[in-house]
Structure formats: structure tokens, C-alpha cells
């Protein structure tokens, strides 16, 4: 999962963007989709290893 981490000398990821809050990681659609993909993959592994785990 790739993402951009703000450096110590950066105040904003995109200067002038008023929605840019002070965060360490730049969260965009690619970051969110990557996280969702990892969650789905982990879910599939758990379901295969423990099919009765979810009830």
C-alpha cells in the first residue's frame, strides 16, 4: 500500500487547499482503495482458514 508521508518541513500537502488539515499521511482515493483491498484480502483468508468464525 503506497502513501505519501509529510516531511518535517511541509505544512500542507497541497498549498492553498483549505480542506488540507494537519495530518501525517496524505489520504486520497488510492490510499482508501488500497486499505479496502487489504481488508477484503484479510477477510478472504480468515473465511478460508476459519469458515465458522463469522457465525
C-alpha positions, 0 to 999 in steps of 0.5 A: 500500500503506497502513501505519501508521508509529510516531511518535517518541513511541509505544512500542507500537502497541497498549498492553498487547499483549505480542506488540507488539515494537519495530518501525517499521511496524505489520504486520497482515493488510492490510499482508501482503495488500497486499505479496502483491498487489504481488508477484503484480502484479510477477510478472504483468508480468515473465511478460508482458514476459519469458515465458522468464525463469522457465525 
